[in-house]
Amino acid sequence: MAAFVLALAGCGGGDDGNAPEPPKSSEAKTQGSAPQEPGASGSVNPVPTQVLATANGEDGMVMTVNAAIRDPGGFLTVSGQLKNGGTVDYVKTSAWRGNELTQSGTSIAGVTVIDKVGKKRYYVLRDTDGRCSCTTGIALIEKGKTIPFFAQFPAPPPTSTEVDFTLPTFATATIKISG
């Protein structure tokens, strides 16, 4: 009986104050996002570190590519900014989604990377449900606004150090791969 009482006491669900603390927001990991810091208005905005390329699109849209990073896992992640420099809100983002049949809303899943050295085109990665590994939910870009984007691809071989980045409605941008 004494062993039963001790075993029962050891299984108690009480909090003795020694439980590990949950991770703080600064320790939380984010996937596919750039480093962020508060902007002047207190909102969080991505901080571009460099400009690899810019490309003009229709109706005053400008795409800036800030990073193209090859990681050891065999992926290439391209990130940057889409800015509406036009005079009206941009709502034609459906052209960017490619053959997006499994996602609600719009995305940049129509983006491709072309390895001219290896003569191969790479499409954005997808999960087992067909969802892209890219920015989603872009239905509108208000005039004067900038939004971040990212897209992940299979990495070209290490011998390919530059690729052409193509998003429908924008000019093709040649970017240098790091990593």
TITOR-431773 format. One record per residue (C-alpha): chain; x, y, z. Coordinates in steps of 0.001 Angstrom, whole numbers. Layout:
# residues N
+--------+---------+---------+---------+
: chaine :       X :       Y :       Z :
+--------+---------+---------+---------+
:      A :       X :       Y :       Z :
...
+--------+---------+---------+---------+
This chain:
# residues 179
+--------+---------+---------+---------+
: chaine :       X :       Y :       Z :
+--------+---------+---------+---------+
:      A :       0 :       0 :       0 :
:      A :    2845 :    2401 :     863 :
:      A :    4428 :    1744 :   -2554 :
:      A :    1098 :    2501 :   -4221 :
:      A :     803 :    5826 :   -2352 :
:      A :    4374 :    6812 :   -3277 :
:      A :    3800 :    5868 :   -6942 :
:      A :     580 :    7853 :   -6994 :
:      A :    2304 :   10874 :   -5421 :
:      A :    5076 :   10671 :   -8036 :
:      A :    2525 :   10867 :  -10852 :
:      A :     888 :   14036 :   -9526 :
:      A :     109 :   16717 :  -12066 :
:      A :     888 :   19645 :   -9788 :
:      A :    3169 :   22431 :  -10900 :
:      A :    6176 :   22672 :   -8649 :
:      A :    7446 :   25808 :  -10445 :
:      A :   10340 :   23942 :  -12111 :
:      A :    8682 :   23489 :  -15499 :
:      A :   10668 :   24902 :  -18419 :
:      A :    9504 :   28285 :  -19638 :
:      A :    7898 :   28482 :  -23072 :
:      A :   10185 :   30012 :  -25711 :
:      A :   10094 :   33772 :  -25954 :
:      A :    8946 :   35278 :  -29237 :
:      A :   12523 :   36169 :  -30148 :
:      A :   13466 :   32499 :  -29829 :
:      A :   10654 :   31251 :  -32032 :
:      A :   11823 :   29964 :  -35386 :
:      A :   10273 :   31241 :  -38588 :
:      A :   10460 :   29428 :  -41880 :
:      A :   11149 :   31292 :  -45055 :
:      A :   11186 :   34769 :  -43597 :
:      A :   13858 :   37403 :  -43624 :
:      A :   15255 :   39002 :  -40486 :
:      A :   12771 :   41532 :  -39204 :
:      A :   12832 :   44657 :  -37088 :
:      A :   10196 :   47200 :  -36133 :
:      A :    9581 :   49929 :  -38676 :
:      A :    8920 :   53601 :  -37938 :
:      A :    5227 :   52916 :  -37371 :
:      A :    5982 :   50068 :  -34959 :
:      A :    5050 :   47396 :  -37501 :
:      A :    7461 :   44606 :  -38393 :
:      A :    9070 :   44901 :  -41824 :
:      A :   11672 :   42677 :  -43512 :
:      A :   15130 :   44180 :  -43707 :
:      A :   16696 :   43647 :  -47139 :
:      A :   20439 :   43218 :  -46834 :
:      A :   21454 :   43713 :  -50455 :
:      A :   20020 :   44059 :  -53948 :
:      A :   20900 :   41240 :  -56346 :
:      A :   18561 :   42419 :  -59099 :
:      A :   15510 :   44514 :  -59869 :
:      A :   12921 :   43888 :  -62566 :
:      A :   10028 :   46004 :  -63743 :
:      A :    6556 :   44568 :  -64172 :
:      A :    3260 :   45855 :  -65437 :
:      A :    1401 :   48849 :  -63995 :
:      A :    4388 :   50239 :  -62071 :
:      A :    5245 :   47057 :  -60153 :
:      A :    8918 :   46588 :  -59246 :
:      A :   10474 :   43340 :  -58015 :
:      A :   13699 :   43505 :  -56019 :
:      A :   15603 :   40290 :  -55308 :
:      A :   17604 :   40550 :  -52078 :
:      A :   18906 :   37001 :  -51557 :
:      A :   19420 :   33698 :  -53374 :
:      A :   20818 :   31267 :  -50824 :
:      A :   21806 :   27664 :  -51533 :
:      A :   21581 :   25652 :  -48328 :
:      A :   23334 :   22368 :  -47503 :
:      A :   20020 :   20481 :  -47680 :
:      A :   19849 :   20941 :  -51450 :
:      A :   17446 :   23887 :  -51611 :
:      A :   17676 :   27365 :  -53123 :
:      A :   15658 :   30070 :  -51376 :
:      A :   15102 :   33341 :  -53222 :
:      A :   13653 :   36302 :  -51331 :
:      A :   12949 :   39936 :  -51989 :
:      A :   10324 :   42659 :  -52204 :
:      A :    7420 :   43495 :  -54507 :
:      A :    6641 :   47219 :  -54646 :
:      A :    3631 :   48876 :  -56217 :
:      A :    5073 :   52071 :  -57667 :
:      A :    1973 :   52619 :  -59786 :
:      A :    -892 :   55044 :  -59334 :
:      A :   -3573 :   52459 :  -58438 :
:      A :   -3824 :   49308 :  -56322 :
:      A :   -2425 :   46211 :  -58094 :
:      A :   -4924 :   43342 :  -58214 :
:      A :   -3655 :   41218 :  -61125 :
:      A :   -1651 :   38863 :  -58900 :
:      A :   -3433 :   35762 :  -60232 :
:      A :    -900 :   35680 :  -63107 :
:      A :    1827 :   34925 :  -60532 :
:      A :     278 :   31742 :  -59178 :
:      A :    1000 :   29419 :  -62093 :
:      A :    -998 :   26181 :  -62018 :
:      A :   -2140 :   26719 :  -58453 :
:      A :   -5143 :   24442 :  -58037 :
:      A :   -4735 :   23313 :  -54430 :
:      A :   -4459 :   26630 :  -52614 :
:      A :   -7078 :   29180 :  -51821 :
:      A :   -6081 :   32701 :  -52686 :
:      A :   -3074 :   33600 :  -54773 :
:      A :     647 :   32977 :  -54514 :
:      A :    3849 :   33409 :  -56476 :
:      A :    3945 :   29682 :  -57351 :
:      A :    4382 :   30537 :  -61047 :
:      A :    7954 :   31674 :  -60439 :
:      A :   10797 :   29668 :  -61995 :
:      A :   14575 :   29587 :  -61821 :
:      A :   16541 :   28795 :  -64975 :
:      A :   20051 :   27371 :  -64812 :
:      A :   21511 :   28425 :  -68165 :
:      A :   24755 :   26484 :  -67593 :
:      A :   22950 :   23215 :  -66803 :
:      A :   20152 :   24034 :  -69282 :
:      A :   17445 :   23229 :  -66748 :
:      A :   14339 :   25016 :  -65433 :
:      A :   13411 :   24619 :  -61752 :
:      A :    9878 :   25070 :  -60454 :
:      A :    8946 :   26124 :  -56925 :
:      A :    8913 :   23255 :  -54410 :
:      A :    5593 :   21801 :  -53262 :
:      A :    4544 :   19798 :  -50228 :
:      A :    2702 :   16476 :  -50423 :
:      A :    -623 :   18338 :  -50617 :
:      A :     574 :   20363 :  -53619 :
:      A :    1007 :   23660 :  -51741 :
:      A :    3956 :   25757 :  -52838 :
:      A :    6933 :   26569 :  -50680 :
:      A :    6504 :   30242 :  -51475 :
:      A :    4672 :   33398 :  -50469 :
:      A :     902 :   32947 :  -50538 :
:      A :   -2167 :   35093 :  -49927 :
:      A :   -1266 :   37998 :  -52189 :
:      A :   -4577 :   39263 :  -53516 :
:      A :   -3827 :   42987 :  -53657 :
:      A :    -832 :   45291 :  -53353 :
:      A :   -1924 :   48808 :  -52506 :
:      A :    -301 :   51696 :  -54371 :
:      A :    2949 :   52752 :  -52748 :
:      A :    3147 :   49565 :  -50617 :
:      A :    5947 :   46987 :  -50546 :
:      A :    5481 :   43357 :  -49544 :
:      A :    8149 :   40675 :  -48980 :
:      A :    8234 :   37422 :  -50955 :
:      A :   10132 :   34157 :  -50915 :
:      A :   10210 :   31038 :  -53085 :
:      A :   12108 :   27794 :  -52545 :
:      A :   13451 :   25555 :  -55316 :
:      A :   15622 :   22473 :  -55700 :
:      A :   19171 :   23853 :  -55809 :
:      A :   21050 :   23774 :  -59101 :
:      A :   24446 :   22021 :  -59007 :
:      A :   27279 :   23931 :  -57274 :
:      A :   28836 :   24644 :  -60686 :
:      A :   25903 :   26962 :  -61429 :
:      A :   26529 :   30242 :  -59631 :
:      A :   23939 :   32380 :  -61454 :
:      A :   20329 :   31722 :  -62431 :
:      A :   17551 :   33616 :  -64183 :
:      A :   14615 :   34334 :  -61852 :
:      A :   11302 :   34685 :  -63679 :
:      A :    7974 :   35758 :  -62185 :
:      A :    5130 :   36226 :  -64716 :
:      A :    4462 :   39897 :  -65625 :
:      A :    8063 :   40879 :  -64685 :
:      A :   11219 :   41030 :  -66760 :
:      A :   13668 :   38181 :  -66122 :
:      A :   16301 :   38946 :  -63475 :
:      A :   19733 :   37285 :  -63438 :
:      A :   20807 :   36646 :  -59840 :
:      A :   23974 :   35336 :  -58202 :
:      A :   23606 :   32401 :  -55795 :
:      A :   25339 :   32508 :  -52410 :
:      A :   26118 :   29536 :  -50201 :
+--------+---------+---------+---------+
